[in-house]
Amino acid sequence: MTACVELQVLTHFSLLRGAFSPEEFFSAAALLGYPAIGVSDVGTVAVVVRAWEAHKATGVRSIAGARIDLACGRRLIIYPKRAAPAVEINANGGAE
């Protein structure tokens, strides 16, 4: 059986839309046996730190993203292409 994950979770960081905290979502996902959940709050990635803490507490992988509502009425769910930071730090402590 192929595992599936929810990629459009809205936390209470999506004002007037999401009702639950990242901790509540990750705890529920762990109970349901989800390997990961994607948190895509509306217009913000402010939840990333709390989602990471919830990931560490539950073992459920956090997939950070955001939902962007366009003026034309369309919605985009965006996720980073890679997990590494945009600026790599070399062994001498300088940015490359």
N, C-alpha and C positions, 0 to 999 in steps of 0.2 A: 504494500500500500504506500502511495506517495503522500508525504506529509504536506499539508498546506498551511499557510499562515495568513493572518489578517494584516493587510497593509494600509488600511485607512482608519486607524484608531484615532479618535479625537479625545484628548484629555481636557481637563478644566482650563488648560492654557488657551483653548479655543473659546473665547468668551461668548457666552450665551448659546453655545452649541454643545460643548463637551461637559460631562457631569462628574467624571471620576478622575482620581489622581493617577499618575503613572504607577504608583505602588499598587493600587487596587487592580489595575489592568494586568500588570505583570504577575501578581499573585493568582489572579483568575486564570491567566494563560498557563501558568505552571500547573495548577490543579487540573486543567483540561489536557495537559500533555503537549501543548504547543512548543515547538522548538524555538520560535521567534515571533515577534510582533513588530509591525511597522507603525511607528507613531508619526502621524502626518497632520499636525495641528494647522489651523487656518492662518496663513500669513506669518508664521513664526517658527523658529526652531528653539525657543526658550526652554522647552521641556527636555532638551538633550541631557543635561547634567542629571536631572532626577530620573530619567529613563535609564541612564547608565548605572546609577546607584541601585535601581530596581533590578536591573539585569544581574548585577553582582550578588544581590540578595536572593534571587530566585533561580538563576541559571538560564533564564529565558533570554535569548539574544535580542538586543535592541537594534532595530533598523530605523535610523533617524531620517526623517524627511519633512516635507511641508506641503500644504495644499495652498495653491494660489488661485484665487477667484479673479478671472479676467473681466474687464468692462463689457466684453461682448456676451458674457453669460457662461462661457466655458470655464471648466475647472481643470487645473493641472495638478497632478500629484508628482512631486519631484523628490528624487533621492540622489545622493552623491554616487559617482561612478566608482570611486575607490575609497577605502577607509583611511588611507594614510593622509597626513596633513599636506597641505599644498606646498609648504616650504619644508624641505628635508634639512635636517641638521647633521653636519658632518662630524667626524670623530674629534675635530679640534674645536667644536662648539660654534662654528660659523655657518651661516645659512648658505645654501647652494641654489 
